[in-house]
């Protein structure tokens, strides 16, 4: 199994770009699709600890905007954000990458990723 795991949704444009970029770099990685395989809750807990719930929760996407206002307003800490992300994985900002060194990143940044791969 690959030492790098990229988590996301296969039809997400950012995830598509990230997967293509890794492929172009010749990087072996495992892709975990939230829609097909669900959100691994132990991993979600690590991401929340590493990145924080404010960074991990995608408030710019369609899924967030479609939520009832009361449900959006009820998200005020890591526990409430976590419950919503488990219920609706599309609310997790993508991609989330678990790197070989144990680090976790959220979002796609080619320059940062290239630096990580050199180390």
Biopython code that builds the backbone (N, CA, C, O; Angstrom):
import numpy as np
from Bio.PDB.StructureBuilder import StructureBuilder

atoms = [
    (1, "UNK", "N", (0.840, -1.192, 0.000)),
    (1, "UNK", "CA", (0.000, 0.000, 0.000)),
    (1, "UNK", "C", (0.882, 1.252, 0.000)),
    (1, "UNK", "O", (1.953, 1.277, 0.608)),
    (2, "UNK", "N", (0.416, 2.262, -0.681)),
    (2, "UNK", "CA", (1.159, 3.521, -0.795)),
    (2, "UNK", "C", (1.267, 4.204, 0.563)),
    (2, "UNK", "O", (0.384, 4.083, 1.412)),
    (3, "UNK", "N", (2.364, 4.921, 0.747)),
    (3, "UNK", "CA", (2.593, 5.631, 2.003)),
    (3, "UNK", "C", (1.791, 6.924, 2.070)),
    (3, "UNK", "O", (1.611, 7.485, 3.151)),
    (4, "UNK", "N", (1.308, 7.403, 0.926)),
    (4, "UNK", "CA", (0.527, 8.634, 0.867)),
    (4, "UNK", "C", (-0.926, 8.265, 0.561)),
    (4, "UNK", "O", (-1.201, 7.489, -0.354)),
    (5, "UNK", "N", (-1.837, 8.826, 1.331)),
    (5, "UNK", "CA", (-3.259, 8.623, 1.055)),
    (5, "UNK", "C", (-3.900, 9.968, 0.802)),
    (5, "UNK", "O", (-3.778, 10.896, 1.601)),
    (6, "UNK", "N", (-4.586, 10.058, -0.324)),
    (6, "UNK", "CA", (-5.314, 11.261, -0.695)),
    (6, "UNK", "C", (-6.797, 10.960, -0.502)),
    (6, "UNK", "O", (-7.332, 10.016, -1.085)),
    (7, "UNK", "N", (-7.451, 11.773, 0.320)),
    (7, "UNK", "CA", (-8.872, 11.605, 0.614)),
    (7, "UNK", "C", (-9.661, 12.691, -0.096)),
    (7, "UNK", "O", (-9.245, 13.849, -0.141)),
    (8, "UNK", "N", (-10.797, 12.308, -0.648)),
    (8, "UNK", "CA", (-11.631, 13.297, -1.311)),
    (8, "UNK", "C", (-12.810, 12.654, -2.001)),
    (8, "UNK", "O", (-13.258, 11.568, -1.633)),
    (9, "UNK", "N", (-13.304, 13.345, -3.010)),
    (9, "UNK", "CA", (-14.438, 12.897, -3.803)),
    (9, "UNK", "C", (-13.980, 12.905, -5.258)),
    (9, "UNK", "O", (-13.419, 13.891, -5.735)),
    (10, "UNK", "N", (-14.220, 11.809, -5.952)),
    (10, "UNK", "CA", (-13.652, 11.648, -7.290)),
    (10, "UNK", "C", (-14.107, 12.704, -8.296)),
    (10, "UNK", "O", (-13.362, 13.015, -9.226)),
    (11, "UNK", "N", (-15.288, 13.253, -8.140)),
    (11, "UNK", "CA", (-15.754, 14.248, -9.119)),
    (11, "UNK", "C", (-15.420, 15.685, -8.735)),
    (11, "UNK", "O", (-15.842, 16.612, -9.428)),
    (12, "UNK", "N", (-14.678, 15.897, -7.658)),
    (12, "UNK", "CA", (-14.248, 17.232, -7.226)),
    (12, "UNK", "C", (-13.101, 17.697, -8.123)),
    (12, "UNK", "O", (-12.116, 16.977, -8.290)),
    (13, "UNK", "N", (-13.218, 18.884, -8.696)),
    (13, "UNK", "CA", (-12.192, 19.399, -9.599)),
    (13, "UNK", "C", (-10.822, 19.530, -8.927)),
    (13, "UNK", "O", (-9.801, 19.221, -9.541)),
    (14, "UNK", "N", (-10.796, 19.979, -7.692)),
    (14, "UNK", "CA", (-9.520, 20.129, -6.985)),
    (14, "UNK", "C", (-8.887, 18.766, -6.741)),
    (14, "UNK", "O", (-7.671, 18.616, -6.861)),
    (15, "UNK", "N", (-9.690, 17.789, -6.406)),
    (15, "UNK", "CA", (-9.175, 16.431, -6.210)),
    (15, "UNK", "C", (-8.651, 15.879, -7.534)),
    (15, "UNK", "O", (-7.611, 15.222, -7.565)),
    (16, "UNK", "N", (-9.359, 16.139, -8.611)),
    (16, "UNK", "CA", (-8.888, 15.689, -9.932)),
    (16, "UNK", "C", (-7.522, 16.294, -10.251)),
    (16, "UNK", "O", (-6.622, 15.593, -10.714)),
    (17, "UNK", "N", (-7.368, 17.602, -10.002)),
    (17, "UNK", "CA", (-6.082, 18.267, -10.254)),
    (17, "UNK", "C", (-4.982, 17.684, -9.372)),
    (17, "UNK", "O", (-3.864, 17.456, -9.832)),
    (18, "UNK", "N", (-5.305, 17.447, -8.112)),
    (18, "UNK", "CA", (-4.322, 16.908, -7.168)),
    (18, "UNK", "C", (-3.887, 15.496, -7.576)),
    (18, "UNK", "O", (-2.698, 15.180, -7.542)),
    (19, "UNK", "N", (-4.830, 14.664, -7.954)),
    (19, "UNK", "CA", (-4.503, 13.302, -8.381)),
    (19, "UNK", "C", (-3.649, 13.334, -9.651)),
    (19, "UNK", "O", (-2.677, 12.589, -9.774)),
    (20, "UNK", "N", (-4.018, 14.195, -10.583)),
    (20, "UNK", "CA", (-3.247, 14.306, -11.829)),
    (20, "UNK", "C", (-1.830, 14.781, -11.526)),
    (20, "UNK", "O", (-0.868, 14.258, -12.087)),
    (21, "UNK", "N", (-1.696, 15.764, -10.648)),
    (21, "UNK", "CA", (-0.384, 16.293, -10.304)),
    (21, "UNK", "C", (0.487, 15.201, -9.681)),
    (21, "UNK", "O", (1.647, 15.045, -10.063)),
    (22, "UNK", "N", (-0.058, 14.449, -8.732)),
    (22, "UNK", "CA", (0.708, 13.364, -8.118)),
    (22, "UNK", "C", (1.130, 12.338, -9.169)),
    (22, "UNK", "O", (2.260, 11.850, -9.153)),
    (23, "UNK", "N", (0.216, 12.018, -10.078)),
    (23, "UNK", "CA", (0.539, 11.090, -11.152)),
    (23, "UNK", "C", (1.654, 11.603, -12.036)),
    (23, "UNK", "O", (2.542, 10.843, -12.422)),
    (24, "UNK", "N", (1.619, 12.891, -12.364)),
    (24, "UNK", "CA", (2.666, 13.502, -13.189)),
    (24, "UNK", "C", (4.027, 13.469, -12.497)),
    (24, "UNK", "O", (5.065, 13.414, -13.156)),
    (25, "UNK", "N", (4.014, 13.503, -11.173)),
    (25, "UNK", "CA", (5.266, 13.462, -10.408)),
    (25, "UNK", "C", (5.752, 12.024, -10.213)),
    (25, "UNK", "O", (6.838, 11.797, -9.681)),
    (26, "UNK", "N", (4.945, 11.061, -10.646)),
    (26, "UNK", "CA", (5.305, 9.660, -10.476)),
    (26, "UNK", "C", (5.158, 9.175, -9.043)),
    (26, "UNK", "O", (5.825, 8.225, -8.633)),
    (27, "UNK", "N", (4.286, 9.825, -8.280)),
    (27, "UNK", "CA", (4.104, 9.496, -6.872)),
    (27, "UNK", "C", (3.061, 8.390, -6.734)),
    (27, "UNK", "O", (1.962, 8.481, -7.280)),
    (28, "UNK", "N", (3.423, 7.356, -6.001)),
    (28, "UNK", "CA", (2.501, 6.277, -5.689)),
    (28, "UNK", "C", (1.639, 6.723, -4.509)),
    (28, "UNK", "O", (2.165, 7.108, -3.465)),
    (29, "UNK", "N", (0.337, 6.672, -4.673)),
    (29, "UNK", "CA", (-0.560, 7.081, -3.591)),
    (29, "UNK", "C", (-1.829, 6.251, -3.652)),
    (29, "UNK", "O", (-2.167, 5.664, -4.679)),
    (30, "UNK", "N", (-2.516, 6.222, -2.529)),
    (30, "UNK", "CA", (-3.813, 5.553, -2.441)),
    (30, "UNK", "C", (-4.884, 6.639, -2.417)),
    (30, "UNK", "O", (-4.735, 7.642, -1.719)),
    (31, "UNK", "N", (-5.967, 6.443, -3.179)),
    (31, "UNK", "CA", (-7.075, 7.396, -3.171)),
    (31, "UNK", "C", (-8.242, 6.793, -2.406)),
    (31, "UNK", "O", (-8.669, 5.672, -2.682)),
    (32, "UNK", "N", (-8.754, 7.551, -1.440)),
    (32, "UNK", "CA", (-9.912, 7.141, -0.652)),
    (32, "UNK", "C", (-11.055, 8.091, -0.980)),
    (32, "UNK", "O", (-10.990, 9.281, -0.674)),
    (33, "UNK", "N", (-12.102, 7.560, -1.603)),
    (33, "UNK", "CA", (-13.263, 8.352, -2.013)),
    (33, "UNK", "C", (-14.303, 8.355, -0.892)),
    (33, "UNK", "O", (-14.850, 7.311, -0.536)),
    (34, "UNK", "N", (-14.568, 9.545, -0.340)),
    (34, "UNK", "CA", (-15.564, 9.682, 0.728)),
    (34, "UNK", "C", (-16.935, 9.168, 0.317)),
    (34, "UNK", "O", (-17.629, 8.533, 1.112)),
    (35, "UNK", "N", (-17.324, 9.439, -0.917)),
    (35, "UNK", "CA", (-18.662, 9.069, -1.376)),
    (35, "UNK", "C", (-18.835, 7.556, -1.449)),
    (35, "UNK", "O", (-19.912, 7.033, -1.160)),
    (36, "UNK", "N", (-17.781, 6.863, -1.831)),
    (36, "UNK", "CA", (-17.872, 5.411, -2.001)),
    (36, "UNK", "C", (-17.496, 4.640, -0.745)),
    (36, "UNK", "O", (-18.114, 3.622, -0.432)),
    (37, "UNK", "N", (-16.504, 5.108, -0.034)),
    (37, "UNK", "CA", (-15.976, 4.353, 1.103)),
    (37, "UNK", "C", (-16.289, 4.984, 2.455)),
    (37, "UNK", "O", (-15.952, 4.413, 3.492)),
    (38, "UNK", "N", (-16.927, 6.149, 2.461)),
    (38, "UNK", "CA", (-17.242, 6.815, 3.714)),
    (38, "UNK", "C", (-16.049, 7.553, 4.297)),
    (38, "UNK", "O", (-14.938, 7.506, 3.769)),
    (39, "UNK", "N", (-16.309, 8.221, 5.384)),
    (39, "UNK", "CA", (-15.262, 8.974, 6.082)),
    (39, "UNK", "C", (-14.734, 8.105, 7.213)),
    (39, "UNK", "O", (-15.493, 7.742, 8.112)),
    (40, "UNK", "N", (-13.454, 7.765, 7.189)),
    (40, "UNK", "CA", (-12.894, 6.993, 8.301)),
    (40, "UNK", "C", (-12.803, 7.890, 9.541)),
    (40, "UNK", "O", (-11.990, 8.813, 9.596)),
    (41, "UNK", "N", (-13.640, 7.604, 10.518)),
    (41, "UNK", "CA", (-13.742, 8.502, 11.671)),
    (41, "UNK", "C", (-12.440, 8.673, 12.457)),
    (41, "UNK", "O", (-12.160, 9.782, 12.910)),
    (42, "UNK", "N", (-11.629, 7.618, 12.638)),
    (42, "UNK", "CA", (-10.340, 7.856, 13.315)),
    (42, "UNK", "C", (-9.463, 8.840, 12.527)),
    (42, "UNK", "O", (-8.762, 9.665, 13.113)),
    (43, "UNK", "N", (-9.513, 8.741, 11.196)),
    (43, "UNK", "CA", (-8.757, 9.685, 10.368)),
    (43, "UNK", "C", (-9.315, 11.090, 10.518)),
    (43, "UNK", "O", (-8.556, 12.050, 10.652)),
    (44, "UNK", "N", (-10.640, 11.217, 10.496)),
    (44, "UNK", "CA", (-11.274, 12.523, 10.668)),
    (44, "UNK", "C", (-10.825, 13.164, 11.976)),
    (44, "UNK", "O", (-10.562, 14.366, 12.018)),
    (45, "UNK", "N", (-10.735, 12.378, 13.036)),
    (45, "UNK", "CA", (-10.277, 12.910, 14.321)),
    (45, "UNK", "C", (-8.836, 13.420, 14.232)),
    (45, "UNK", "O", (-8.506, 14.451, 14.819)),
    (46, "UNK", "N", (-7.976, 12.700, 13.499)),
    (46, "UNK", "CA", (-6.584, 13.161, 13.312)),
    (46, "UNK", "C", (-6.552, 14.455, 12.508)),
    (46, "UNK", "O", (-5.786, 15.366, 12.824)),
    (47, "UNK", "N", (-7.387, 14.538, 11.463)),
    (47, "UNK", "CA", (-7.411, 15.743, 10.634)),
    (47, "UNK", "C", (-7.874, 16.943, 11.439)),
    (47, "UNK", "O", (-7.322, 18.036, 11.318)),
    (48, "UNK", "N", (-8.896, 16.731, 12.262)),
    (48, "UNK", "CA", (-9.406, 17.829, 13.090)),
    (48, "UNK", "C", (-8.320, 18.323, 14.042)),
    (48, "UNK", "O", (-8.172, 19.525, 14.262)),
    (49, "UNK", "N", (-7.574, 17.393, 14.598)),
    (49, "UNK", "CA", (-6.494, 17.762, 15.519)),
    (49, "UNK", "C", (-5.365, 18.483, 14.775)),
    (49, "UNK", "O", (-4.820, 19.469, 15.271)),
    (50, "UNK", "N", (-5.021, 17.987, 13.590)),
    (50, "UNK", "CA", (-3.902, 18.546, 12.836)),
    (50, "UNK", "C", (-4.235, 19.882, 12.178)),
    (50, "UNK", "O", (-3.423, 20.807, 12.206)),
    (51, "UNK", "N", (-5.421, 19.988, 11.589)),
    (51, "UNK", "CA", (-5.753, 21.174, 10.800)),
    (51, "UNK", "C", (-6.736, 22.115, 11.486)),
    (51, "UNK", "O", (-6.789, 23.302, 11.165)),
    (52, "UNK", "N", (-7.504, 21.594, 12.419)),
    (52, "UNK", "CA", (-8.539, 22.402, 13.059)),
    (52, "UNK", "C", (-9.849, 22.328, 12.285)),
    (52, "UNK", "O", (-9.853, 22.198, 11.061)),
    (53, "UNK", "N", (-10.941, 22.410, 13.000)),
    (53, "UNK", "CA", (-12.244, 22.241, 12.348)),
    (53, "UNK", "C", (-12.570, 23.391, 11.405)),
    (53, "UNK", "O", (-13.247, 23.187, 10.398)),
    (54, "UNK", "N", (-12.094, 24.606, 11.718)),
    (54, "UNK", "CA", (-12.387, 25.750, 10.857)),
    (54, "UNK", "C", (-11.751, 25.585, 9.479)),
    (54, "UNK", "O", (-12.338, 25.988, 8.475)),
    (55, "UNK", "N", (-10.570, 25.003, 9.425)),
    (55, "UNK", "CA", (-9.873, 24.772, 8.144)),
    (55, "UNK", "C", (-10.478, 23.589, 7.392)),
    (55, "UNK", "O", (-10.571, 23.609, 6.165)),
    (56, "UNK", "N", (-10.882, 22.574, 8.121)),
    (56, "UNK", "CA", (-11.374, 21.346, 7.513)),
    (56, "UNK", "C", (-12.801, 21.466, 6.982)),
    (56, "UNK", "O", (-13.163, 20.791, 6.018)),
    (57, "UNK", "N", (-13.601, 22.310, 7.597)),
    (57, "UNK", "CA", (-15.001, 22.464, 7.190)),
    (57, "UNK", "C", (-15.094, 23.381, 5.976)),
    (57, "UNK", "O", (-14.691, 24.542, 6.036)),
    (58, "UNK", "N", (-15.619, 22.865, 4.890)),
    (58, "UNK", "CA", (-15.736, 23.626, 3.644)),
    (58, "UNK", "C", (-17.021, 24.459, 3.666)),
    (58, "UNK", "O", (-18.112, 23.951, 3.406)),
    (59, "UNK", "N", (-16.871, 25.722, 3.978)),
    (59, "UNK", "CA", (-18.023, 26.622, 4.039)),
    (59, "UNK", "C", (-18.261, 27.365, 2.730)),
    (59, "UNK", "O", (-19.155, 28.208, 2.648)),
    (60, "UNK", "N", (-17.469, 27.059, 1.706)),
    (60, "UNK", "CA", (-17.616, 27.744, 0.422)),
    (60, "UNK", "C", (-18.369, 26.906, -0.603)),
    (60, "UNK", "O", (-18.762, 27.418, -1.652)),
    (61, "UNK", "N", (-18.572, 25.637, -0.314)),
    (61, "UNK", "CA", (-19.176, 24.741, -1.286)),
    (61, "UNK", "C", (-20.689, 24.751, -1.296)),
    (61, "UNK", "O", (-21.348, 25.328, -0.431)),
    (62, "UNK", "N", (-21.205, 24.094, -2.302)),
    (62, "UNK", "CA", (-22.651, 23.990, -2.498)),
    (62, "UNK", "C", (-23.331, 23.280, -1.330)),
    (62, "UNK", "O", (-24.414, 23.678, -0.900)),
    (63, "UNK", "N", (-22.699, 22.238, -0.824)),
    (63, "UNK", "CA", (-23.309, 21.471, 0.270)),
    (63, "UNK", "C", (-23.565, 22.369, 1.474)),
    (63, "UNK", "O", (-24.635, 22.305, 2.079)),
    (64, "UNK", "N", (-22.599, 23.200, 1.824)),
    (64, "UNK", "CA", (-22.756, 24.122, 2.957)),
    (64, "UNK", "C", (-23.891, 25.118, 2.689)),
    (64, "UNK", "O", (-24.740, 25.354, 3.549)),
    (65, "UNK", "N", (-23.890, 25.689, 1.493)),
    (65, "UNK", "CA", (-24.905, 26.692, 1.162)),
    (65, "UNK", "C", (-26.310, 26.111, 1.141)),
    (65, "UNK", "O", (-27.280, 26.830, 1.380)),
    (66, "UNK", "N", (-26.430, 24.834, 0.862)),
    (66, "UNK", "CA", (-27.747, 24.194, 0.815)),
    (66, "UNK", "C", (-28.275, 23.787, 2.191)),
    (66, "UNK", "O", (-29.451, 23.453, 2.335)),
    (67, "UNK", "N", (-27.403, 23.818, 3.199)),
    (67, "UNK", "CA", (-27.860, 23.470, 4.547)),
    (67, "UNK", "C", (-28.828, 24.519, 5.065)),
    (67, "UNK", "O", (-28.681, 25.702, 4.756)),
    (68, "UNK", "N", (-29.816, 24.101, 5.850)),
    (68, "UNK", "CA", (-30.682, 25.093, 6.492)),
    (68, "UNK", "C", (-29.848, 26.019, 7.387)),
    (68, "UNK", "O", (-28.865, 25.597, 7.996)),
    (69, "UNK", "N", (-30.254, 27.260, 7.449)),
    (69, "UNK", "CA", (-29.503, 28.241, 8.231)),
    (69, "UNK", "C", (-29.309, 27.793, 9.673)),
    (69, "UNK", "O", (-28.234, 27.985, 10.242)),
    (70, "UNK", "N", (-30.315, 27.212, 10.257)),
    (70, "UNK", "CA", (-30.208, 26.755, 11.651)),
    (70, "UNK", "C", (-29.116, 25.705, 11.811)),
    (70, "UNK", "O", (-28.413, 25.684, 12.822)),
    (71, "UNK", "N", (-28.974, 24.841, 10.823)),
    (71, "UNK", "CA", (-27.942, 23.805, 10.885)),
    (71, "UNK", "C", (-26.548, 24.422, 10.739)),
    (71, "UNK", "O", (-25.611, 24.004, 11.419)),
    (72, "UNK", "N", (-26.411, 25.407, 9.860)),
    (72, "UNK", "CA", (-25.118, 26.095, 9.711)),
    (72, "UNK", "C", (-24.761, 26.829, 11.002)),
    (72, "UNK", "O", (-23.615, 26.783, 11.451)),
    (73, "UNK", "N", (-25.732, 27.496, 11.590)),
    (73, "UNK", "CA", (-25.471, 28.265, 12.813)),
    (73, "UNK", "C", (-25.164, 27.370, 14.007)),
    (73, "UNK", "O", (-24.557, 27.823, 14.977)),
    (74, "UNK", "N", (-25.576, 26.110, 13.950)),
    (74, "UNK", "CA", (-25.338, 25.184, 15.054)),
    (74, "UNK", "C", (-23.887, 24.694, 15.101)),
    (74, "UNK", "O", (-23.467, 24.090, 16.088)),
    (75, "UNK", "N", (-23.129, 24.951, 14.043)),
    (75, "UNK", "CA", (-21.727, 24.537, 14.002)),
    (75, "UNK", "C", (-20.894, 25.628, 14.671)),
    (75, "UNK", "O", (-20.723, 26.720, 14.130)),
    (76, "UNK", "N", (-20.380, 25.309, 15.857)),
    (76, "UNK", "CA", (-19.642, 26.312, 16.622)),
    (76, "UNK", "C", (-18.378, 25.775, 17.285)),
    (76, "UNK", "O", (-17.666, 26.515, 17.963)),
    (77, "UNK", "N", (-18.098, 24.476, 17.087)),
    (77, "UNK", "CA", (-16.885, 23.895, 17.662)),
    (77, "UNK", "C", (-16.542, 22.609, 16.923)),
    (77, "UNK", "O", (-17.249, 22.206, 15.999)),
    (78, "UNK", "N", (-15.458, 21.973, 17.333)),
    (78, "UNK", "CA", (-14.989, 20.768, 16.645)),
    (78, "UNK", "C", (-16.018, 19.637, 16.699)),
    (78, "UNK", "O", (-16.186, 18.910, 15.720)),
    (79, "UNK", "N", (-16.695, 19.486, 17.814)),
    (79, "UNK", "CA", (-17.657, 18.383, 17.954)),
    (79, "UNK", "C", (-18.851, 18.552, 17.014)),
    (79, "UNK", "O", (-19.278, 17.588, 16.379)),
    (80, "UNK", "N", (-19.394, 19.768, 16.921)),
    (80, "UNK", "CA", (-20.542, 19.971, 16.039)),
    (80, "UNK", "C", (-20.122, 19.904, 14.570)),
    (80, "UNK", "O", (-20.877, 19.413, 13.731)),
    (81, "UNK", "N", (-18.928, 20.392, 14.259)),
    (81, "UNK", "CA", (-18.428, 20.309, 12.885)),
    (81, "UNK", "C", (-18.171, 18.849, 12.512)),
    (81, "UNK", "O", (-18.494, 18.426, 11.403)),
    (82, "UNK", "N", (-17.598, 18.092, 13.422)),
    (82, "UNK", "CA", (-17.303, 16.681, 13.167)),
    (82, "UNK", "C", (-18.579, 15.906, 12.859)),
    (82, "UNK", "O", (-18.631, 15.147, 11.891)),
    (83, "UNK", "N", (-19.597, 16.096, 13.675)),
    (83, "UNK", "CA", (-20.860, 15.383, 13.464)),
    (83, "UNK", "C", (-21.426, 15.680, 12.081)),
    (83, "UNK", "O", (-21.915, 14.776, 11.403)),
    (84, "UNK", "N", (-21.363, 16.919, 11.667)),
    (84, "UNK", "CA", (-21.876, 17.311, 10.353)),
    (84, "UNK", "C", (-21.022, 16.713, 9.229)),
    (84, "UNK", "O", (-21.561, 16.278, 8.212)),
    (85, "UNK", "N", (-19.694, 16.688, 9.404)),
    (85, "UNK", "CA", (-18.813, 16.132, 8.378)),
    (85, "UNK", "C", (-18.990, 14.620, 8.231)),
    (85, "UNK", "O", (-18.880, 14.091, 7.125)),
    (86, "UNK", "N", (-19.259, 13.928, 9.322)),
    (86, "UNK", "CA", (-19.524, 12.489, 9.247)),
    (86, "UNK", "C", (-20.818, 12.244, 8.486)),
    (86, "UNK", "O", (-20.908, 11.338, 7.658)),
    (87, "UNK", "N", (-21.814, 13.065, 8.778)),
    (87, "UNK", "CA", (-23.119, 12.923, 8.131)),
    (87, "UNK", "C", (-23.078, 13.334, 6.658)),
    (87, "UNK", "O", (-23.747, 12.728, 5.820)),
    (88, "UNK", "N", (-22.290, 14.363, 6.348)),
    (88, "UNK", "CA", (-22.216, 14.887, 4.984)),
    (88, "UNK", "C", (-20.750, 15.103, 4.597)),
    (88, "UNK", "O", (-20.222, 16.205, 4.747)),
    (89, "UNK", "N", (-20.095, 14.050, 4.100)),
    (89, "UNK", "CA", (-18.669, 14.129, 3.779)),
    (89, "UNK", "C", (-18.301, 15.219, 2.785)),
    (89, "UNK", "O", (-17.147, 15.647, 2.747)),
    (90, "UNK", "N", (-19.254, 15.677, 1.980)),
    (90, "UNK", "CA", (-18.952, 16.750, 1.023)),
    (90, "UNK", "C", (-18.588, 18.047, 1.733)),
    (90, "UNK", "O", (-18.088, 18.977, 1.101)),
    (91, "UNK", "N", (-18.829, 18.119, 3.019)),
    (91, "UNK", "CA", (-18.485, 19.317, 3.787)),
    (91, "UNK", "C", (-17.010, 19.351, 4.198)),
    (91, "UNK", "O", (-16.545, 20.338, 4.768)),
    (92, "UNK", "N", (-16.287, 18.288, 3.913)),
    (92, "UNK", "CA", (-14.861, 18.263, 4.233)),
    (92, "UNK", "C", (-14.098, 18.905, 3.077)),
    (92, "UNK", "O", (-14.245, 18.511, 1.920)),
    (93, "UNK", "N", (-13.284, 19.897, 3.414)),
    (93, "UNK", "CA", (-12.473, 20.551, 2.379)),
    (93, "UNK", "C", (-11.521, 19.522, 1.786)),
    (93, "UNK", "O", (-10.953, 18.691, 2.496)),
    (94, "UNK", "N", (-11.361, 19.597, 0.466)),
    (94, "UNK", "CA", (-10.614, 18.572, -0.239)),
    (94, "UNK", "C", (-9.471, 19.175, -1.053)),
    (94, "UNK", "O", (-9.482, 20.346, -1.431)),
    (95, "UNK", "N", (-8.496, 18.322, -1.298)),
    (95, "UNK", "CA", (-8.263, 16.990, -0.740)),
    (95, "UNK", "C", (-7.597, 17.078, 0.633)),
    (95, "UNK", "O", (-6.960, 18.074, 0.977)),
    (96, "UNK", "N", (-7.764, 16.022, 1.391)),
    (96, "UNK", "CA", (-7.005, 15.846, 2.625)),
    (96, "UNK", "C", (-5.942, 14.809, 2.290)),
    (96, "UNK", "O", (-6.244, 13.765, 1.712)),
    (97, "UNK", "N", (-4.704, 15.100, 2.653)),
    (97, "UNK", "CA", (-3.618, 14.168, 2.350)),
    (97, "UNK", "C", (-2.926, 13.759, 3.639)),
    (97, "UNK", "O", (-2.519, 14.592, 4.448)),
    (98, "UNK", "N", (-2.808, 12.445, 3.801)),
    (98, "UNK", "CA", (-2.002, 11.882, 4.882)),
    (98, "UNK", "C", (-0.661, 11.521, 4.248)),
    (98, "UNK", "O", (-0.570, 10.589, 3.450)),
    (99, "UNK", "N", (0.371, 12.270, 4.614)),
    (99, "UNK", "CA", (1.701, 12.099, 4.027)),
    (99, "UNK", "C", (2.473, 10.989, 4.720)),
    (99, "UNK", "O", (2.150, 10.597, 5.841)),
    (100, "UNK", "N", (3.485, 10.495, 4.048)),
    (100, "UNK", "CA", (4.293, 9.391, 4.571)),
    (100, "UNK", "C", (4.937, 9.718, 5.912)),
    (100, "UNK", "O", (5.156, 8.826, 6.732)),
    (101, "UNK", "N", (5.242, 10.999, 6.138)),
    (101, "UNK", "CA", (5.894, 11.390, 7.397)),
    (101, "UNK", "C", (4.908, 11.590, 8.545)),
    (101, "UNK", "O", (5.302, 11.965, 9.650)),
    (102, "UNK", "N", (3.622, 11.338, 8.281)),
    (102, "UNK", "CA", (2.604, 11.483, 9.320)),
    (102, "UNK", "C", (1.896, 12.821, 9.300)),
    (102, "UNK", "O", (0.920, 13.012, 10.025)),
    (103, "UNK", "N", (2.366, 13.752, 8.486)),
    (103, "UNK", "CA", (1.729, 15.069, 8.393)),
    (103, "UNK", "C", (0.402, 14.958, 7.650)),
    (103, "UNK", "O", (0.175, 14.026, 6.879)),
    (104, "UNK", "N", (-0.462, 15.932, 7.903)),
    (104, "UNK", "CA", (-1.755, 16.028, 7.228)),
    (104, "UNK", "C", (-1.876, 17.414, 6.629)),
    (104, "UNK", "O", (-1.590, 18.412, 7.290)),
    (105, "UNK", "N", (-2.305, 17.475, 5.361)),
    (105, "UNK", "CA", (-2.573, 18.764, 4.738)),
    (105, "UNK", "C", (-3.993, 18.764, 4.205)),
    (105, "UNK", "O", (-4.570, 17.716, 3.915)),
    (106, "UNK", "N", (-4.543, 19.965, 4.082)),
    (106, "UNK", "CA", (-5.899, 20.154, 3.563)),
    (106, "UNK", "C", (-5.806, 21.120, 2.392)),
    (106, "UNK", "O", (-5.242, 22.208, 2.519)),
    (107, "UNK", "N", (-6.360, 20.721, 1.253)),
    (107, "UNK", "CA", (-6.309, 21.541, 0.058)),
    (107, "UNK", "C", (-5.123, 21.158, -0.803)),
    (107, "UNK", "O", (-4.234, 20.423, -0.370)),
    (108, "UNK", "N", (-5.119, 21.668, -2.036)),
    (108, "UNK", "CA", (-4.047, 21.351, -2.984)),
    (108, "UNK", "C", (-3.164, 22.567, -3.184)),
    (108, "UNK", "O", (-3.630, 23.639, -3.572)),
    (109, "UNK", "N", (-1.870, 22.380, -2.911)),
    (109, "UNK", "CA", (-0.865, 23.422, -3.100)),
    (109, "UNK", "C", (0.356, 22.751, -3.721)),
    (109, "UNK", "O", (1.152, 22.130, -3.016)),
    (110, "UNK", "N", (0.505, 22.874, -5.039)),
    (110, "UNK", "CA", (1.570, 22.179, -5.767)),
    (110, "UNK", "C", (2.954, 22.509, -5.219)),
    (110, "UNK", "O", (3.792, 21.615, -5.099)),
    (111, "UNK", "N", (3.210, 23.753, -4.887)),
    (111, "UNK", "CA", (4.532, 24.145, -4.382)),
    (111, "UNK", "C", (4.817, 23.466, -3.040)),
    (111, "UNK", "O", (5.911, 22.945, -2.827)),
    (112, "UNK", "N", (3.849, 23.474, -2.153)),
    (112, "UNK", "CA", (4.010, 22.826, -0.847)),
    (112, "UNK", "C", (4.202, 21.325, -1.024)),
    (112, "UNK", "O", (5.052, 20.721, -0.370)),
    (113, "UNK", "N", (3.417, 20.731, -1.902)),
    (113, "UNK", "CA", (3.508, 19.291, -2.123)),
    (113, "UNK", "C", (4.867, 18.926, -2.717)),
    (113, "UNK", "O", (5.464, 17.923, -2.326)),
    (114, "UNK", "N", (5.357, 19.725, -3.650)),
    (114, "UNK", "CA", (6.662, 19.450, -4.251)),
    (114, "UNK", "C", (7.751, 19.488, -3.184)),
    (114, "UNK", "O", (8.646, 18.643, -3.174)),
    (115, "UNK", "N", (7.674, 20.465, -2.290)),
    (115, "UNK", "CA", (8.657, 20.564, -1.198)),
    (115, "UNK", "C", (8.568, 19.346, -0.281)),
    (115, "UNK", "O", (9.596, 18.843, 0.172)),
    (116, "UNK", "N", (7.374, 18.874, -0.005)),
    (116, "UNK", "CA", (7.201, 17.696, 0.844)),
    (116, "UNK", "C", (7.803, 16.454, 0.204)),
    (116, "UNK", "O", (8.380, 15.608, 0.888)),
    (117, "UNK", "N", (7.667, 16.354, -1.094)),
    (117, "UNK", "CA", (8.171, 15.177, -1.804)),
    (117, "UNK", "C", (9.689, 15.157, -1.894)),
    (117, "UNK", "O", (10.291, 14.094, -2.049)),
    (118, "UNK", "N", (10.316, 16.339, -1.796)),
    (118, "UNK", "CA", (11.786, 16.422, -1.840)),
    (118, "UNK", "C", (12.403, 15.979, -0.533)),
    (118, "UNK", "O", (13.525, 15.474, -0.511)),
    (119, "UNK", "N", (11.678, 16.164, 0.560)),
    (119, "UNK", "CA", (12.210, 15.829, 1.892)),
    (119, "UNK", "C", (12.342, 14.351, 2.088)),
    (119, "UNK", "O", (12.773, 13.905, 3.151)),
]
sb = StructureBuilder()
sb.init_structure("model")
sb.init_model(0)
sb.init_chain("A")
sb.init_seg("    ")
for serial, (resi, resn, name, xyz) in enumerate(atoms, 1):
    if name == "N":
        sb.init_residue(resn, " ", resi, " ")
    sb.init_atom(name, np.array(xyz, "f"), 0.0, 1.0, " ", f" {name:<3s}", serial, name[0])
structure = sb.get_structure()
